[in-house]
Amino acid sequence: MTGRIAVIGAGAWGTALAIQAARAGREVTLWARDPGRAGAIAAARENARYLPGIGLPDAVAVTADAAVALDGAALALLVVPAQALARVLADLPVRAVPLLACCKGVEAGTLRLPLEMIASLRPGVSAGVLSGPNFAHEVARGLPAAAVVAASDPVLRAEGLELLSSPTFRLYGGEDPIGAEVGGAAKNVIAIAAGAVIGAGLGENARAALVTRGLAELARLAVALGGRAETAAGLTGLGDLMLTCSGPGSRNMSLGLALGRGETLSDVLAARAGVTEGVATAPAIVARAGTAGVELPICEAVADLVGERITVQEAMARLLSRPRRAE
């Protein structure tokens, strides 16, 4: 299948997906909002800010003109932070191009998941989710990885797999976009908690227990919002959770590590170029769960931690003092 891919967002993940789409044999247009950044990436043939040392294939063009990126595209990947997605969508020119949301989070204030934002701002457009356990720098380098194209539309699922798959990037079709979205949002929050317990010296037992119970939380919320419990056991649930909670290469876990060591949230965020999605998502996902009648004690603890209302030790004590119950 031929077809050009538009990648909306030139951060680490957007750049990695542009490289991957080119590796899959596609022509790609990578869009950056800032013309200066677009020009710098195009001139250097690398995104020195986010993926230094990884060159862009010749098949990747770079632009700050969204119309140029979207016109004639067979598929558009929305790779901007979840908190910016609605604003970017509102500014994009309207085109009949299928969309895959590649961001993970719950919008503060509205409490919307990415596909809900797309449905509101681009009604009638075929849309799905690309999600899974993927670090951008590894995908950009062509290391083996797997992900899921989750969509209600079987045609979009098939097109996503055909357009983006390569021998080192194995894609699976998924029929539960809600479960995939919830998994992607919740795992960032749980990763902050996982990092915090390690940073505070609370041990691997605590991290293992927390991640396992966190998986139960995201499964409960997915089901309450209309998703499937079994999705939590797949790449967009357990797989993504394992990756994000396993090491400091995760922005969310590394933030938790820093908080556990006593650093302030403002200092940690000020030193970062990329967005740490779990910070804004934590209170939003707790509020969204509340509207669905679902209790998320770990996510609630993280929301209070990033809100600087409790310490890591107080959060763990609160979790350990919860009433006994069957698993």
Secondary structure, DSSP 4 states (H G I P E B T S, - for coil): ---EEEEE--SHHHHHHHHHHHHTT--EEEE-SSHHHHHHHHHHTB-TTTSTT-BPPTTEEEES-HHHHHTTEEEEEE-S-HHHHHHHHHHSPP----EEE------TTT---HHHHHHHHSTT--EEEEESS--HHHHHTT--EEEEEE-S-HHHHHHHHHHH-BTTEEEEEES-HHHHHHHHHHHHHHHHHHHHHHHTT--HHHHHHHHHHHHHHHHHHHHHTT--GGGGGSIIIIIHHHHHTSSTTSHHHHHHHHHHTT--HHHHHHT-SS--HHHHHHHHHHHHHHHTT---HHHHHHHHHHTTSS-HHHHHHHHHTSPP---
